[in-house]
Amino acid sequence: MENENKKLIRRELFHFVKKKKFLYLLLCFTMIIGILLDLALPWFMMNVTNIAVLEDGDRFSFFIWVGVLILFANFFFHYFDVFLKNKVASFVRNDMRKKLFAHSLLLPLTYHDKNHSGSIVSKLTNDVNAIGDLMGSVFFSIIRGPLVAIVAFIYLLTIHWPLALICGLIGPLTLCVGAVFGKAMKKNSILLQERMAKAVELVQDVLAGIPIIRSYSLEKTMNEKYVNSSDRIYEHDLKNGKISAGLQATSSFIGILSFLLAFGLGSYFVMEESISIGELIAFIQLLNHIVWPFTGLAGLWGQMQSSLAGAERVFETMHEQPWVDKFPSILPMNQTSIKSIEFQNVSFAYQDKLVIKDLNLKIRGQGVVALVGPNGAGKSTLFKLLQNFYDYAGAILINNRNIVTMTPEELLSYFSVVPQESCLFTGTILENINPNDQLSMDDMDRILEFSHAKDLVEALPGGLNFHIGEKGSKLSGGQKQRIAIARALAKAAPILLLDEATSALDNQSERNVNKAITNLMKGKTTFVIAHRLSTITDADLIVVLDDGKVVELGDHDQLLSEKGLYHRLYHAQFKHEDELVIQ
Ligand SMILES: Nc1ncnc2c1ncn2[C@@H]1O[C@H](COP(=O)(O)OP(=O)(O)OP(=O)(O)O)[C@@H](O)[C@H]1O
C-alpha cells in the first residue's frame, strides 16, 4: 500500500517533468556541460603543470586562453543552470499552490470537519515550497552527483588505473556513510515538518481569537503552548544540526583520508615515474568529484525524502474526493416560489455520532418556520443538510424534487443564508455584499435601504468602498450582521435561512432589520433558528427539535397549550428574563 502510494506520488511529480519537458531538457544539457566543465579544470591543471615543468612557453600561452574560456563558460552555464532550476521550482510551486487552493475550496465539509485549516495553510506554504525545491535543485543535484563521480572515476582510470582503483574504494565508503546519515535525516526532517505544521495551526487559532485571548487573559497559556510547540521544532532542528555535523565531519574525514592516500601513493608513483606531477594534481582534483557528491548525497537524500513526505501530504488532500468536480458557476437568480419542502426519514451522523434521527417534516408554501430546541438538537445541521453539504439517509425534497437530483447551482440558488457569525471577508463593503459584481448601483442602493444599512454605509469613510478589515474587524457586531443581511438580500433567493440573524443587533437595529426581513420574507419560505423564543412567536409554524427528532409542531399558542418542551423552554426563558428585571 505504501509502495503504491509512493508510485502514485512519483507519477504525479513526473507530470511536472512532462509539462515542462523543454526546461528539463535544457537543464539536462546545462548539467552535462557543467559536468564537463568540472572535469575540464583538472585536465587544465594537469596540462598547465606539465607544460610548466617542461617549460613549454608556446603551449602555456594557449592554455592561458583555455583557462579563460573555462572560466567564462563556467560562469555562463552556472548562471543558466541555477536560473533554470529556480524557474522550474517556481513553476511547480505556483502550479501546486493554485491547484491545492482550488481543490480545498471544493472539498466536502466532512474534510474540513476532520482537518484543521492550519494544515492546509502549512501544505500551501511549507510543503509546496519543499516540492518546488525537490523538482528543481534537489532533483538535479541527486542525479548530477553520482554522474560526476562516475565520469571522474573513468577519467581517473585513464590517468593511473591502480591508483584509481585504490582511491575508488572511497566511493562505496562515502555511500555507506551517506546512507546511514541520510536515513536519520529523513526521519527527523519528516518530524520537523509535522511539528512546523502544528505550530502554524496554533498560530492561526490564536490570531483568530485575539479578543477572547485578551478577555480571558489567555496570553500566558497560549504563549506557553507556542513555546512548547516551538521547542519541539527546536529539538528536531537541533537534531538535524547534529546529524548534519556528523555527516560533514565524517565526510571531511573521508575526504582528507582519500587525499592523504592519493597524495602518499601518488607521490610514490611520481618517484617511480609512472605518473607525472600534472597528472597527480589532476588526480587529486578529480578525487573531489568522487568524494563530495556521495557525501552530499546523504543530505540531499534526506531533503528529498522530507520533500516527498510533503508531497504525500499535498497529494493526499488533492486526492480527496471533491464535493463537486469543478467550480459551480455564479448562482442564477431563482424566482421559483416554494410549494413544499419535505424531509422524509432523514438520518444523519457526524462520523459516528447520530445527530438527526429518522426525521420527517413537511412544510407547505411560504411563511416563517422557526426551528427551536435545546443546544445540540440538530437545528444548524438541518440547514446544512437542506443545502446538501453532507450525505445523509432518507430524502429531502423541494417542490417535490429530491435535492440530490439538482445541480449544486440549482440547489444553492434556492437559499439566502445569514449565519450566526456574519462571516465577512477582508475587503470592502461592496465586495462583501456583491462579491460576483452582478448588481447595478441602483440595486445596491435598494438593498442597502431594504436592509437598513444605508445610514451605516454612508457614515463610514469611503461608503461602500470602506475596508472592513480582517473578517470585518473594523465593524461592530451589529454592523457586521447588517452587512451579512444585505448580502442575503442581494441574492434574493426564495428560501431564507436565518441562524439567529438578529442576535447581534441592538434594539433599534433589530427593529429596523426585522422590518427589512419582514419585507424580504414576503412570498418566500423562511427558516429561522431562534434561541430567544420571544422573537418567533409570530412564526407560521414552530418546529421543536430534540435530540435530532421533531417532538412538537404547531404555532406559538398551540404549542404553549400543549404544555410540552416548547412550553418549558418558553417559560424557562421568561422566568429567567423576569428574574433579571427584578434584580
Ligand atoms: N462538524 C461537526 N462535527 C461533529 N459533530 C458536530 C459538528 N457540528 C455539530 N456537531 C454535533 O451535532 C450536534 C447537533 O449540532 P447542531 O449545531 O446542529 O445543533 P443546534 O441545534 O444547532 O445547536 P445550537 O442551538 O447549540 O446551535 C451537536 O451535538 C454537535 O456537537
The ligand as a MOL file (V3000), in Angstrom:
LIG
                    3D

  0  0  0     0  0            999 V3000
M  V30 BEGIN CTAB
M  V30 COUNTS 31 33 0 0 0
M  V30 BEGIN ATOM
M  V30 1 N -18.9280 19.4990 12.2930 0
M  V30 2 C -19.3270 18.7050 13.2710 0
M  V30 3 N -18.6540 17.5690 13.5440 0
M  V30 4 C -19.0650 16.7480 14.5320 0
M  V30 5 N -20.1500 16.9860 15.3050 0
M  V30 6 C -20.8460 18.1140 15.0800 0
M  V30 7 C -20.4710 19.0210 14.0630 0
M  V30 8 N -21.3560 20.0610 14.0680 0
M  V30 9 C -22.2430 19.7950 15.0480 0
M  V30 10 N -21.9410 18.6240 15.6510 0
M  V30 11 C -22.6910 17.9750 16.7290 0
M  V30 12 O -24.0070 17.7230 16.2350 0
M  V30 13 C -24.9780 18.0080 17.2020 0
M  V30 14 C -26.0150 18.9710 16.5970 0
M  V30 15 O -25.3620 20.1940 16.3420 0
M  V30 16 P -26.1490 21.4370 15.7290 0
M  V30 17 O -25.1550 22.5200 15.5300 0
M  V30 18 O -26.9470 21.0270 14.5770 0
M  V30 19 O -27.1270 21.7730 16.9280 0
M  V30 20 P -28.0300 23.0480 17.1560 0
M  V30 21 O -29.3800 22.5470 17.4970 0
M  V30 22 O -27.9370 23.9940 16.0230 0
M  V30 23 O -27.3230 23.6270 18.4420 0
M  V30 24 P -27.2340 25.1140 18.9790 0
M  V30 25 O -28.6080 25.5080 19.4080 0
M  V30 26 O -26.3380 24.9790 20.1520 0
M  V30 27 O -26.6690 25.9730 17.9000 0
M  V30 28 C -24.2610 18.5530 18.3950 0
M  V30 29 O -24.1740 17.5290 19.3510 0
M  V30 30 C -22.8690 18.9000 17.8990 0
M  V30 31 O -21.9090 18.6280 18.8830 0
M  V30 END ATOM
M  V30 BEGIN BOND
M  V30 1 1 1 2
M  V30 2 1 2 3
M  V30 3 2 2 7
M  V30 4 2 3 4
M  V30 5 1 4 5
M  V30 6 2 5 6
M  V30 7 1 6 7
M  V30 8 1 6 10
M  V30 9 1 7 8
M  V30 10 2 8 9
M  V30 11 1 9 10
M  V30 12 1 10 11
M  V30 13 1 11 12
M  V30 14 1 11 30
M  V30 15 1 12 13
M  V30 16 1 13 14
M  V30 17 1 13 28
M  V30 18 1 14 15
M  V30 19 1 15 16
M  V30 20 2 16 17
M  V30 21 1 16 18
M  V30 22 1 16 19
M  V30 23 1 19 20
M  V30 24 2 20 21
M  V30 25 1 20 22
M  V30 26 1 20 23
M  V30 27 1 23 24
M  V30 28 2 24 25
M  V30 29 1 24 26
M  V30 30 1 24 27
M  V30 31 1 28 29
M  V30 32 1 28 30
M  V30 33 1 30 31
M  V30 END BOND
M  V30 END CTAB
M  END
